[in-house]
Amino acid sequence: MKSNYRPIGEHIQLVDERNRDLRVNNLLGLSISKEFIPSVANTVGTNMSNYKVIRKNQFACSVMQVRRDKKMPVALLKEYDEAIISQAYPVFEVKDEQKLLPDYLMMWFERAEFDREACFHAVGGVRGSLDWEDFENMKLPIPHPDRQKEIITEYKTIENRIKLNERLIQKLEETAQAVYREWFVDFEFPDENGKPYKSSGGEMVFNTDLMKEIPKSWENKAISEVGTLKAGGDKPINFSSVKSNDFPIPIYSNGTTDDGLYGYTDKHNYPKNSITISARGTIGFCVLRREEFDAIVRLLVLIPHTSIAAIYLWQSIKQIDFDKSGSVQNQLTIPQISSIKIIYPELEILKKYDSLTSQFYQYSETLNKENQKLKKLKDLLLSKMTKI
């Protein structure tokens, strides 16, 4: 152990300020991703005077179920001057910010190695909690405050870039959604003169299946007519010996995130521009896959008959309110999805829509790839804290 490693307890102290006068009403929760989040707790009839007040640059944590969650939720309040949290959370602060900066300490808490150590000390079986004394006895390196500031600045630069990219990605998605609504809900796609179709007098016909008017020559097609549906399968794969450099084709399993990365394989079964649809548990979450891939476990895959319809089909499926009336578990099947009907535009409209929105998603993919690299750089910086 290096000489500059010191127990956390030497530099922090518990704070127990209660909301006795009910002056603070901004109630926050604590997430396992180590962030403060707006609380969703039902507080009707609750005595808020016993809630703890937390102030800017103070920490809150949870020492319960650390072993089960394999993480110790802990967060540093930065976005508010003050808030209140559940009395179940210990609140603490740095004793002397001239020696240890709160942001530097928070960086240490974000390390995967910190969570592993906390998990090691946790007791009480599967839902083991961490004794406060064990937490205080955990150690960290404390360099000179000037060096701490340098490390924080480098870390924040990376973090801020990631957040900026995430905002840009969100804005691109909102723009793409707005275009979809304008073209295929309001039917104001550009006509042959570049003017909004419906409001410029474009011919509409009544569709009895949809019970509404749609543009002339547009159709109402079942999903099975515009793409091929396949089950992702349940292939048992041992990932313990898999190295990503040797297996470049990603595998996806059921999930509610765009990446949903489960592992790698040396072959693919599905072409790029296919759409994966979660089929068990949380159903209907769909992602357009822009690369060749494989899929396993609780996924359905839609392979569009024409690639220019891929973005349109993806956006259309996202609008569907899937029937969640499964027996024991929510479940989607190929026959269920195959029979669902959607509006299907003329080929020329699909081409224009694909050309426009592909630009949004190509830029979004570039930003996502940049963020993947930045997150690796963040992890590398955190891992280097032990070498300070």
C-alpha positions in Angstrom: 0.0 0.0 0.0 1.4 3.4 -1.0 2.2 5.9 1.8 -0.4 8.4 0.4 -3.3 5.9 0.9 -5.5 7.0 3.7 -8.7 5.6 5.2 -11.9 7.3 3.9 -13.1 7.8 7.5 -10.2 10.2 8.2 -11.5 12.7 5.7 -15.3 12.4 6.0 -17.9 13.0 8.7 -21.6 12.1 8.9 -24.2 14.9 8.7 -27.7 14.5 10.2 -29.7 17.6 9.4 -33.5 17.1 9.4 -36.2 19.1 7.5 -37.9 20.1 10.8 -39.3 23.4 9.5 -40.5 21.8 6.2 -38.6 24.5 4.3 -37.0 22.1 1.8 -39.4 20.3 -0.5 -37.2 19.0 -3.4 -37.2 15.3 -2.7 -34.5 13.2 -4.4 -33.8 9.5 -4.6 -30.5 7.7 -5.1 -29.9 5.4 -8.1 -27.7 2.4 -8.4 -25.9 4.3 -11.2 -24.6 6.7 -8.5 -26.8 9.6 -9.4 -29.5 11.6 -7.6 -32.9 11.3 -9.3 -36.3 12.9 -8.7 -38.1 10.7 -6.2 -41.1 8.8 -7.3 -42.2 7.8 -3.8 -45.8 8.4 -2.8 -45.4 11.0 0.0 -49.1 11.8 0.5 -49.7 11.9 4.3 -46.0 11.4 5.0 -44.3 13.5 7.7 -41.5 15.2 5.6 -40.0 16.8 8.7 -38.0 13.7 9.4 -36.4 13.6 6.0 -32.7 14.4 5.8 -31.5 17.7 4.3 -28.5 17.3 1.9 -26.6 20.3 0.6 -24.3 21.0 -2.3 -21.0 19.0 -2.2 -22.4 16.6 0.4 -22.8 12.9 -0.3 -25.6 10.4 0.2 -25.1 6.7 0.0 -26.9 3.3 0.6 -25.0 0.6 2.5 -27.9 -1.9 2.2 -27.9 -4.8 -0.2 -24.4 -3.9 -1.5 -23.5 -7.6 -2.1 -26.8 -8.3 -3.9 -26.5 -5.3 -6.2 -22.7 -5.6 -6.6 -22.5 -1.9 -6.2 -22.6 0.7 -3.5 -24.9 3.5 -4.5 -23.3 6.8 -3.6 -23.7 10.3 -5.1 -22.4 13.8 -4.8 -25.0 16.6 -4.8 -24.0 19.2 -7.5 -27.1 20.3 -9.3 -29.0 21.7 -6.3 -28.0 23.9 -3.4 -30.1 21.8 -1.1 -32.6 18.9 -1.2 -34.2 16.3 1.0 -33.7 12.5 0.9 -35.0 9.5 2.8 -33.7 9.2 6.4 -32.5 5.7 5.4 -29.6 7.2 3.5 -26.4 8.2 5.4 -25.3 11.7 4.5 -21.7 12.7 4.8 -19.3 15.4 3.8 -15.6 16.0 3.4 -14.1 17.4 6.6 -11.4 19.6 4.9 -11.7 20.5 1.2 -8.2 21.9 1.4 -7.0 18.3 1.7 -9.6 16.3 -0.2 -11.8 17.6 -2.9 -15.4 16.2 -3.0 -15.2 15.7 -6.8 -12.0 13.7 -6.5 -13.6 11.5 -3.8 -16.6 10.9 -6.1 -14.3 9.8 -8.9 -12.9 7.2 -6.5 -16.4 6.0 -5.7 -17.2 5.6 -9.4 -14.4 3.0 -9.9 -15.5 -0.6 -10.5 -12.7 -1.6 -8.1 -14.3 0.4 -5.3 -17.6 -1.5 -5.8 -15.8 -4.8 -5.8 -14.1 -3.9 -2.5 -17.4 -2.7 -0.9 -19.0 -6.0 -2.1 -16.2 -8.0 -0.4 -16.8 -6.3 2.9 -20.5 -6.5 2.7 -22.1 -9.1 5.1 -25.4 -10.8 5.8 -25.9 -13.2 2.9 -27.2 -12.5 -0.6 -28.6 -9.1 0.5 -25.6 -8.2 2.5 -25.1 -4.7 3.7 -21.9 -2.8 4.3 -21.0 -1.8 7.9 -20.3 1.9 8.1 -17.0 1.2 9.9 -15.9 -1.1 7.1 -16.7 1.7 4.6 -14.7 4.2 6.6 -11.7 1.8 6.8 -11.6 1.5 3.0 -8.6 3.5 1.7 -7.8 5.8 -1.2 -4.7 7.7 -2.5 -4.8 11.4 -1.7 -2.4 13.4 -3.7 -1.7 17.2 -3.4 -4.9 19.2 -4.0 -3.4 20.8 -7.1 -2.9 17.3 -8.6 -6.5 16.4 -7.6 -7.7 19.5 -9.5 -5.8 18.4 -12.6 -7.3 14.9 -12.5 -10.8 16.3 -11.9 -10.4 18.7 -14.8 -9.3 15.9 -17.2 -12.2 13.7 -16.0 -14.8 16.5 -16.3 -13.7 17.3 -19.8 -14.4 13.8 -20.9 -17.6 13.6 -19.0 -18.9 16.9 -20.4 -18.1 15.8 -23.9 -20.1 12.6 -23.3 -23.1 14.5 -22.0 -22.9 16.9 -25.0 -23.0 14.0 -27.4 -25.9 12.5 -25.5 -27.9 15.7 -25.8 -27.1 15.9 -29.5 -28.2 12.2 -30.0 -31.4 13.0 -28.2 -32.0 16.1 -30.3 -31.4 14.1 -33.5 -33.9 11.4 -32.4 -36.5 14.1 -31.6 -36.0 15.6 -35.0 -36.4 12.2 -36.7 -39.6 11.6 -34.7 -40.9 15.0 -35.7 -40.2 14.2 -39.4 -42.0 10.9 -39.0 -45.1 12.5 -37.5 -45.1 15.2 -40.1 -44.8 12.8 -43.0 -46.8 9.7 -41.9 -49.2 10.9 -39.3 -50.1 14.4 -40.6 -49.3 13.4 -44.2 -47.5 16.6 -44.8 -44.6 15.0 -46.7 -43.3 17.1 -49.6 -45.2 16.6 -52.8 -43.8 16.7 -56.3 -43.5 20.5 -56.0 -41.9 20.3 -52.5 -45.0 21.5 -50.8 -46.8 19.8 -47.8 -49.0 17.1 -49.4 -52.2 17.2 -47.4 -52.5 21.0 -46.8 -51.7 21.6 -50.4 -54.7 19.6 -51.6 -53.1 16.2 -52.1 -55.7 13.5 -52.8 -56.8 11.5 -49.8 -58.9 8.3 -49.7 -60.7 6.7 -46.8 -59.2 3.5 -45.5 -61.7 1.2 -43.9 -59.1 -0.8 -41.9 -57.7 2.3 -40.3 -61.0 4.2 -40.3 -59.3 7.4 -41.6 -58.1 9.0 -44.7 -54.6 8.3 -46.1 -52.9 9.5 -49.2 -54.0 8.0 -52.5 -51.9 5.0 -53.7 -50.7 4.3 -50.1 -51.5 0.9 -48.7 -52.3 -0.8 -45.5 -49.9 -3.8 -45.2 -49.3 -6.5 -42.6 -45.7 -6.6 -41.2 -45.3 -10.0 -42.7 -45.8 -8.5 -46.2 -42.9 -6.0 -45.8 -40.3 -8.0 -44.0 -39.3 -11.5 -42.8 -39.7 -12.2 -39.1 -37.5 -14.7 -37.4 -37.0 -15.8 -33.8 -33.6 -14.9 -32.4 -33.2 -18.3 -30.9 -31.8 -19.7 -27.6 -28.3 -20.6 -28.4 -26.2 -21.6 -25.3 -22.9 -19.8 -25.6 -20.0 -19.9 -23.1 -18.7 -16.4 -22.9 -16.1 -17.0 -20.2 -13.4 -17.7 -22.8 -14.6 -15.3 -25.5 -12.3 -12.4 -26.5 -13.9 -9.6 -28.4 -10.8 -9.2 -30.7 -11.3 -12.7 -31.9 -15.1 -12.5 -32.3 -16.0 -9.2 -34.0 -19.7 -9.9 -34.8 -21.9 -8.6 -31.9 -24.6 -10.7 -30.3 -27.8 -9.2 -28.9 -30.2 -10.5 -26.3 -33.4 -9.1 -24.9 -33.0 -5.7 -23.4 -34.2 -2.1 -23.2 -31.1 -0.3 -24.4 -29.8 0.3 -27.8 -26.6 -1.5 -27.3 -27.9 -4.6 -25.4 -24.5 -6.1 -26.1 -24.3 -9.7 -24.7 -21.1 -11.0 -26.3 -19.4 -11.7 -29.6 -19.3 -14.4 -32.2 -17.3 -15.3 -35.3 -20.4 -15.4 -37.6 -23.6 -13.6 -38.2 -27.1 -14.8 -39.0 -28.8 -11.4 -39.7 -27.9 -8.6 -42.1 -27.5 -5.0 -41.3 -30.7 -2.8 -41.3 -32.6 -5.6 -39.5 -34.8 -4.7 -36.6 -34.7 -6.5 -33.2 -37.8 -6.6 -31.1 -37.8 -7.6 -27.4 -40.2 -10.5 -27.1 -40.3 -11.4 -23.3 -40.7 -9.4 -20.2 -40.4 -5.8 -21.4 -41.9 -6.4 -24.8 -41.9 -4.3 -28.0 -38.6 -2.5 -27.5 -37.1 -2.3 -30.9 -33.7 -1.3 -32.3 -32.5 -0.8 -35.9 -29.2 -2.7 -36.2 -26.8 -0.9 -38.6 -24.4 -3.8 -38.7 -24.4 -7.5 -39.3 -25.1 -9.4 -36.1 -26.3 -12.5 -34.4 -29.2 -12.7 -31.8 -30.1 -14.9 -29.0 -32.7 -15.3 -26.2 -36.1 -13.6 -26.3 -35.6 -11.5 -29.4 -37.5 -11.4 -32.6 -35.8 -10.1 -35.7 -37.5 -8.3 -38.6 -35.5 -8.3 -41.9 -37.1 -5.7 -44.2 -37.6 -6.7 -47.8 -36.0 -3.5 -48.9 -33.3 -1.7 -47.0 -34.8 1.8 -47.8 -37.8 0.9 -45.7 -35.8 -0.1 -42.6 -35.9 3.3 -40.8 -39.6 3.7 -41.7 -40.5 0.3 -40.4 -38.4 0.8 -37.2 -40.2 4.1 -36.5 -43.6 2.5 -37.3 -43.1 -0.4 -35.0 -42.1 2.0 -32.2 -45.5 3.5 -32.5 -47.4 0.2 -31.9 -49.1 -0.4 -28.6 -48.4 -4.1 -28.3 -51.0 -6.3 -26.6 -49.4 -7.2 -23.3 -51.8 -9.9 -22.3 -49.4 -12.8 -22.0 -50.3 -15.6 -19.6 -47.6 -15.8 -17.0 -45.1 -13.4 -18.6 -45.5 -10.7 -21.2 -44.6 -12.3 -24.5 -44.6 -11.5 -28.3 -44.7 -14.2 -30.9 -44.1 -14.1 -34.7 -47.8 -14.7 -35.5 -48.8 -11.7 -33.3 -46.4 -9.3 -35.0 -46.9 -10.7 -38.5 -50.6 -9.8 -38.6 -50.2 -6.2 -37.4 -51.0 -3.8 -40.2 -49.2 -0.5 -40.8 -49.5 2.2 -43.4 -47.1 1.6 -46.3 -46.2 4.6 -48.5 -45.2 4.8 -52.1 -41.6 3.6 -52.8 -40.6 7.1 -53.9 -41.7 8.6 -50.5 -39.8 5.8 -48.7 -36.6 6.7 -50.7 -36.9 10.4 -49.8 -37.6 9.6 -46.1 -34.6 7.1 -45.9 -32.3 9.6 -47.6 -33.3 12.4 -45.1 -33.3 10.4 -41.9 -30.2 8.3 -42.7 -28.2 11.5 -42.2 -29.6 11.9 -38.7 -28.8 8.3 -37.7 -25.4 8.3 -39.3 -24.4 11.3 -37.3 -26.0 9.7 -34.2 -23.9 6.5 -34.8 -20.8 8.6 -35.1 -21.5 10.3 -31.8 -22.3 6.9 -30.1 -19.0 5.5 -31.3 -17.2 8.5 -30.0 -18.9 8.1 -26.6 -17.9 4.5 -26.4 -14.3 5.5 -26.8 -14.7 8.4 -24.3 -16.2 6.0 -21.7 -13.2 3.7 -22.1 -10.9 6.7 -21.7 -12.9 7.6 -18.5 -12.5 4.1 -17.1 -8.8 4.3 -17.9 -8.4 7.6 -16.1 -10.2 6.1 -13.1 -8.0 3.0 -13.1 -4.9 5.3 -13.1 -5.9 6.9 -9.8 -4.2 4.0 -8.0 -0.9 4.9 -9.6 -0.9 8.5 -8.3 
